[in-house]
């Protein structure tokens, strides 16, 4: 193992980095739970048929939804306005990254601040 030529005070704090990662993971899990509870039953079913999670340590907040089949993808697309409304309860600057099944289309990126209230 090579020692760094820098003094210990000049090295990044490894313990703080590990704690930050743990904090972000816990915050992401709590945000997922709260978001899921805020959603209606149809939105919950749609989320249950996909892989989804939040990225907290990015700016802005990002909801990532990865669809496994085209039917789930098309159903999610139909209710994007409801997802936007729920996401606005968590952040007024956020994004949704929606990924279709493999090789079935292009991923979407929807910026919440770019959407109008008329879309809801």
Residue frames as a rotation matrix with the C-alpha (Angstrom) as fourth column:
UNK 1
0.584 0.812 0.000 0.00
0.812 -0.584 0.000 0.00
0.000 0.000 -1.000 0.00
UNK 2
-0.362 -0.714 0.600 1.44
0.703 -0.631 -0.327 3.35
0.612 0.304 0.730 -1.03
UNK 3
-0.052 0.277 -0.959 1.39
0.821 -0.534 -0.199 6.22
-0.568 -0.799 -0.200 1.39
UNK 4
0.730 0.377 0.569 0.21
0.635 -0.683 -0.361 9.55
0.253 0.625 -0.738 0.12
UNK 5
-0.386 -0.908 0.164 2.83
0.784 -0.417 -0.460 12.28
0.486 -0.049 0.873 -0.13
UNK 6
-0.069 0.450 0.890 0.27
-0.172 -0.884 0.434 14.68
0.983 -0.123 0.139 1.35
UNK 7
-0.943 -0.165 0.288 -0.02
-0.294 0.012 -0.956 15.31
0.154 -0.986 -0.059 5.08
UNK 8
-0.706 0.688 -0.167 -3.02
0.708 0.681 -0.190 13.67
-0.017 -0.253 -0.967 6.75
UNK 9
-0.293 0.599 -0.745 -4.75
0.264 -0.699 -0.665 17.06
-0.919 -0.392 0.047 7.13
UNK 10
-0.485 0.037 -0.874 -4.71
-0.718 -0.587 0.374 17.52
-0.499 0.808 0.312 3.34
UNK 11
-0.985 0.152 -0.081 -6.33
0.085 0.838 0.539 14.17
0.149 0.524 -0.839 2.53
UNK 12
-0.278 0.953 0.122 -10.10
-0.546 -0.261 0.796 13.84
0.790 0.155 0.593 2.05
UNK 13
-0.511 0.134 0.849 -11.96
-0.822 0.212 -0.529 12.73
-0.250 -0.968 0.002 5.16
UNK 14
-0.788 0.174 -0.591 -12.84
-0.202 0.834 0.514 9.07
0.582 0.524 -0.622 4.53
UNK 15
-0.790 0.520 -0.325 -15.05
0.569 0.425 -0.704 8.74
-0.228 -0.741 -0.632 7.59
UNK 16
-0.404 0.655 -0.638 -17.14
-0.280 -0.753 -0.595 11.76
-0.871 -0.062 0.488 6.60
UNK 17
-0.592 0.154 -0.791 -17.46
-0.798 0.028 0.602 10.43
0.115 0.988 0.106 3.05
UNK 18
-0.856 0.271 -0.440 -18.75
0.256 0.962 0.094 7.08
0.449 -0.032 -0.893 4.31
UNK 19
-0.608 0.654 -0.450 -21.21
0.477 -0.152 -0.866 8.85
-0.634 -0.741 -0.219 6.61
UNK 20
-0.468 0.421 -0.777 -22.40
-0.660 -0.751 -0.009 11.06
-0.587 0.509 0.629 3.73
UNK 21
-0.745 0.163 -0.647 -23.02
-0.459 0.578 0.675 8.00
0.484 0.800 -0.356 1.55
UNK 22
-0.784 0.463 -0.413 -24.96
0.612 0.690 -0.387 6.35
0.106 -0.556 -0.825 4.36
UNK 23
-0.536 0.578 -0.616 -26.96
0.063 -0.700 -0.711 9.54
-0.842 -0.420 0.339 4.91
UNK 24
-0.548 0.308 -0.777 -27.83
-0.819 -0.387 0.424 9.83
-0.170 0.869 0.464 1.20
UNK 25
-0.824 0.231 -0.517 -28.87
-0.017 0.902 0.431 6.18
0.566 0.364 -0.739 1.04
UNK 26
-0.668 0.594 -0.448 -31.16
0.678 0.239 -0.695 6.58
-0.305 -0.768 -0.563 4.06
UNK 27
-0.480 0.470 -0.741 -32.59
-0.305 -0.881 -0.361 9.80
-0.822 0.053 0.567 2.61
UNK 28
-0.710 0.190 -0.678 -33.26
-0.664 0.140 0.734 8.09
0.234 0.972 0.027 -0.73
UNK 29
-0.802 0.413 -0.431 -35.04
0.440 0.897 0.041 5.21
0.404 -0.157 -0.901 1.00
UNK 30
-0.530 0.619 -0.580 -37.17
0.492 -0.332 -0.805 7.60
-0.691 -0.712 -0.129 3.08
UNK 31
-0.547 0.306 -0.779 -38.01
-0.637 -0.757 0.150 9.68
-0.544 0.578 0.609 -0.01
UNK 32
-0.830 0.230 -0.508 -39.04
-0.264 0.641 0.721 6.52
0.492 0.732 -0.471 -1.88
UNK 33
-0.694 0.583 -0.423 -41.34
0.720 0.561 -0.407 5.47
0.000 -0.587 -0.809 0.97
UNK 34
-0.433 0.525 -0.732 -42.92
0.157 -0.756 -0.635 8.92
-0.887 -0.390 0.245 1.27
UNK 35
-0.665 0.156 -0.730 -43.35
-0.718 -0.404 0.568 9.28
-0.206 0.902 0.380 -2.50
UNK 36
-0.858 0.329 -0.394 -44.91
0.103 0.862 0.497 5.82
0.503 0.386 -0.773 -2.78
UNK 37
-0.556 0.662 -0.503 -47.33
0.757 0.152 -0.636 6.60
-0.344 -0.734 -0.585 0.05
UNK 38
-0.477 0.346 -0.807 -48.28
-0.223 -0.937 -0.270 9.91
-0.850 0.051 0.524 -1.61
UNK 39
-0.875 0.105 -0.473 -49.17
-0.463 0.105 0.880 8.13
0.142 0.989 -0.043 -4.86
UNK 40
0.139 0.982 0.129 -52.64
-0.965 0.164 -0.205 6.82
-0.222 -0.096 0.970 -5.63
UNK 41
0.293 0.029 0.956 -53.36
-0.244 0.969 0.045 3.12
-0.924 -0.246 0.291 -6.05
UNK 42
0.975 0.064 0.213 -52.98
0.185 0.295 -0.937 3.15
-0.122 0.953 0.276 -9.85
UNK 43
0.568 -0.820 0.063 -49.63
-0.658 -0.499 -0.564 4.89
0.494 0.279 -0.823 -9.64
UNK 44
0.092 -0.516 0.852 -48.47
-0.852 0.402 0.336 2.41
-0.516 -0.756 -0.402 -6.98
UNK 45
0.653 0.202 0.730 -49.36
0.110 0.928 -0.356 -0.53
-0.749 0.313 0.584 -9.21
UNK 46
0.949 -0.311 0.053 -47.49
-0.006 -0.186 -0.983 1.04
0.316 0.932 -0.178 -12.11
UNK 47
0.288 -0.882 0.373 -44.42
-0.924 -0.358 -0.135 1.67
0.252 -0.306 -0.918 -9.95
UNK 48
0.270 -0.131 0.954 -44.58
-0.577 0.771 0.269 -1.91
-0.770 -0.623 0.133 -8.65
UNK 49
0.850 0.100 0.518 -44.24
0.309 0.701 -0.643 -3.18
-0.428 0.706 0.564 -12.22
UNK 50
0.689 -0.661 0.298 -41.02
0.018 -0.395 -0.918 -1.21
0.725 0.638 -0.260 -12.77
UNK 51
0.056 -0.735 -0.676 -37.69
0.996 0.085 -0.009 -0.62
0.064 -0.673 0.737 -11.09
UNK 52
0.478 0.149 0.866 -37.67
0.238 -0.971 0.035 2.89
0.845 0.189 -0.499 -9.64
UNK 53
0.159 -0.479 -0.863 -35.63
0.981 -0.021 0.193 4.93
-0.111 -0.878 0.466 -7.23
UNK 54
0.994 0.103 0.046 -34.56
0.104 -0.994 -0.028 8.47
0.043 0.033 -0.999 -6.36
UNK 55
-0.047 -0.997 0.069 -31.18
0.855 -0.076 -0.514 10.09
0.517 0.035 0.855 -6.80
UNK 56
0.818 0.369 -0.441 -30.86
0.569 -0.623 0.536 12.50
-0.077 -0.690 -0.720 -3.89
UNK 57
0.207 -0.846 -0.491 -27.21
0.476 -0.352 0.806 13.48
-0.855 -0.400 0.330 -4.14
UNK 58
-0.571 -0.298 0.765 -27.70
0.816 -0.310 0.488 15.11
0.092 0.903 0.420 -7.53
UNK 59
-0.329 0.515 -0.792 -29.15
0.121 -0.808 -0.576 18.49
-0.937 -0.285 0.204 -8.19
UNK 60
-0.188 0.747 0.637 -32.02
-0.954 -0.294 0.064 18.50
0.235 -0.596 0.768 -8.89
UNK 61
-0.278 0.264 0.923 -33.81
-0.483 0.792 -0.372 15.55
-0.830 -0.550 -0.092 -7.31
UNK 62
-0.500 0.056 -0.864 -34.21
-0.828 0.262 0.496 12.76
0.255 0.963 -0.084 -9.89
UNK 63
0.221 0.608 0.763 -36.89
-0.543 0.727 -0.422 10.08
-0.810 -0.321 0.490 -10.03
UNK 64
-0.661 -0.484 -0.574 -35.61
-0.750 0.395 0.531 7.20
-0.030 0.781 -0.624 -12.15
UNK 65
0.322 0.780 0.537 -38.15
-0.542 0.617 -0.571 4.73
-0.776 -0.107 0.621 -13.57
UNK 66
-0.716 -0.561 -0.416 -36.96
-0.683 0.441 0.582 1.71
-0.143 0.701 -0.699 -15.55
UNK 67
0.353 0.934 0.055 -39.71
-0.854 0.346 -0.389 -0.24
-0.382 0.090 0.920 -17.29
UNK 68
-0.489 -0.530 0.692 -39.32
-0.295 0.848 0.441 -3.96
-0.821 0.012 -0.571 -17.94
UNK 69
-0.451 0.394 0.801 -42.03
0.801 0.575 0.167 -4.28
-0.395 0.716 -0.575 -20.58
UNK 70
-0.887 0.062 0.457 -43.66
0.275 -0.725 0.632 -2.05
0.371 0.686 0.626 -23.16
UNK 71
0.108 0.993 -0.051 -47.10
0.590 -0.023 0.807 -2.23
0.800 -0.117 -0.589 -21.52
UNK 72
0.327 -0.065 -0.943 -45.76
0.904 -0.269 0.333 -0.83
-0.275 -0.961 -0.029 -18.23
UNK 73
-0.725 -0.681 -0.103 -43.83
0.595 -0.695 0.402 1.82
-0.345 0.231 0.910 -20.13
UNK 74
-0.635 0.547 0.545 -46.90
0.307 -0.469 0.828 3.00
0.708 0.694 0.130 -22.06
UNK 75
0.410 0.800 -0.439 -48.99
0.736 -0.007 0.676 3.03
0.538 -0.601 -0.592 -18.87
UNK 76
-0.051 -0.529 -0.847 -46.35
0.851 -0.467 0.240 5.14
-0.522 -0.709 0.474 -17.09
UNK 77
-0.895 -0.294 0.334 -46.24
0.440 -0.704 0.558 7.55
0.071 0.647 0.759 -20.04
UNK 78
-0.158 0.939 0.305 -50.03
0.520 -0.184 0.834 7.98
0.840 0.290 -0.459 -19.78
UNK 79
0.758 0.505 -0.413 -49.82
0.586 -0.249 0.771 9.10
0.287 -0.826 -0.485 -16.14
UNK 80
-0.326 -0.940 0.103 -46.69
0.827 -0.336 -0.451 11.26
0.458 -0.062 0.887 -16.29
UNK 81
-0.176 0.262 0.949 -48.76
-0.161 -0.959 0.235 14.34
0.971 -0.112 0.211 -15.30
UNK 82
0.867 0.499 0.011 -49.79
-0.116 0.180 0.977 12.61
0.485 -0.848 0.214 -12.05
UNK 83
0.408 -0.808 -0.425 -46.17
0.901 0.431 0.046 11.68
0.146 -0.402 0.904 -11.34
UNK 84
-0.418 -0.539 0.731 -45.20
0.460 -0.820 -0.341 15.29
0.783 0.193 0.591 -11.94
UNK 85
0.327 0.637 0.698 -47.85
-0.347 -0.606 0.716 16.53
0.879 -0.476 0.023 -9.51
UNK 86
0.945 0.002 -0.328 -46.67
0.279 0.523 0.805 14.13
0.173 -0.852 0.494 -6.80
UNK 87
0.086 -0.996 -0.040 -43.02
0.958 0.093 -0.271 14.96
0.273 -0.015 0.962 -7.42
UNK 88
-0.131 -0.066 0.989 -43.80
0.113 -0.992 -0.051 18.68
0.985 0.105 0.137 -7.05
UNK 89
0.878 0.457 0.141 -44.74
-0.116 -0.083 0.990 17.91
0.464 -0.885 -0.020 -3.43
UNK 90
0.692 -0.683 -0.232 -41.11
0.664 0.477 0.576 16.92
-0.283 -0.553 0.784 -2.84
UNK 91
-0.394 -0.857 -0.333 -39.25
0.516 -0.506 0.692 19.46
-0.761 0.101 0.641 -4.95
UNK 92
0.653 0.612 -0.446 -40.07
-0.006 -0.585 -0.811 22.34
-0.757 0.532 -0.378 -7.26
UNK 93
0.256 -0.634 -0.729 -36.92
-0.966 -0.135 -0.221 21.53
0.042 0.761 -0.647 -9.25
UNK 94
-0.032 -0.219 0.975 -36.76
-0.320 0.927 0.198 17.87
-0.947 -0.306 -0.100 -10.12
UNK 95
-0.373 -0.100 -0.923 -36.46
-0.923 0.138 0.358 15.51
0.092 0.985 -0.144 -13.06
UNK 96
0.527 0.429 0.734 -38.00
-0.375 0.892 -0.252 12.24
-0.763 -0.143 0.631 -14.12
UNK 97
-0.530 -0.633 -0.564 -35.80
-0.838 0.288 0.464 9.85
-0.131 0.718 -0.683 -16.08
UNK 98
0.451 0.757 0.472 -38.05
-0.539 0.653 -0.531 7.28
-0.711 -0.015 0.703 -17.76
UNK 99
-0.627 -0.732 -0.266 -36.39
-0.708 0.393 0.588 4.30
-0.326 0.556 -0.764 -19.45
UNK 100
0.481 0.776 -0.408 -38.30
-0.874 0.461 -0.152 2.01
0.070 0.430 0.900 -21.82
UNK 101
0.757 -0.229 0.612 -37.58
0.028 0.947 0.320 -1.71
-0.653 -0.225 0.723 -22.03
UNK 102
-0.250 -0.967 0.041 -34.27
0.023 0.036 0.999 -2.58
-0.968 0.251 0.013 -23.74
UNK 103
-0.928 -0.311 0.207 -34.12
0.214 0.012 0.977 -1.54
-0.306 0.950 0.055 -27.40
UNK 104
-0.188 0.947 0.260 -37.77
0.981 0.194 0.001 -0.34
-0.049 0.255 -0.966 -27.38
UNK 105
0.709 0.445 0.547 -37.27
0.516 -0.856 0.028 3.41
0.481 0.262 -0.837 -27.61
UNK 106
-0.290 -0.812 0.506 -35.40
0.234 -0.573 -0.786 6.40
0.928 -0.110 0.356 -26.30
UNK 107
-0.341 0.121 -0.932 -35.24
0.940 0.031 -0.340 7.35
-0.012 -0.992 -0.124 -22.61
UNK 108
0.448 0.544 0.709 -37.17
0.437 -0.826 0.358 10.44
0.780 0.150 -0.607 -21.53
UNK 109
-0.662 -0.468 -0.585 -35.96
0.748 -0.360 -0.558 13.23
0.050 -0.807 0.588 -19.30
UNK 110
0.293 0.822 0.488 -38.75
0.576 -0.559 0.596 15.43
0.763 0.107 -0.637 -17.96
UNK 111
-0.840 -0.541 -0.041 -37.72
0.393 -0.555 -0.733 18.54
0.374 -0.632 0.679 -16.04
UNK 112
-0.130 0.854 -0.503 -40.39
0.988 0.068 -0.141 19.46
-0.086 -0.515 -0.853 -13.52
UNK 113
-0.251 0.005 -0.968 -39.67
0.310 -0.947 -0.086 23.19
-0.917 -0.322 0.236 -13.60
UNK 114
-0.953 -0.118 -0.279 -40.25
-0.220 -0.366 0.904 23.16
-0.208 0.923 0.322 -17.37
UNK 115
-0.604 0.797 0.033 -43.75
0.711 0.519 0.475 21.74
0.362 0.310 -0.879 -17.07
UNK 116
-0.725 0.445 0.526 -46.73
-0.457 -0.882 0.115 23.99
0.515 -0.157 0.842 -16.72
UNK 117
-0.732 0.539 0.416 -49.70
-0.298 0.296 -0.908 23.51
-0.612 -0.789 -0.056 -14.43
UNK 118
0.091 0.787 -0.610 -51.84
-0.964 -0.085 -0.253 23.11
-0.251 0.611 0.751 -17.56
UNK 119
-0.390 -0.328 -0.860 -50.26
-0.628 0.778 -0.012 19.68
0.674 0.535 -0.510 -18.17
UNK 120
-0.969 -0.030 0.246 -51.68
-0.220 0.562 -0.797 18.29
-0.114 -0.827 -0.551 -14.93
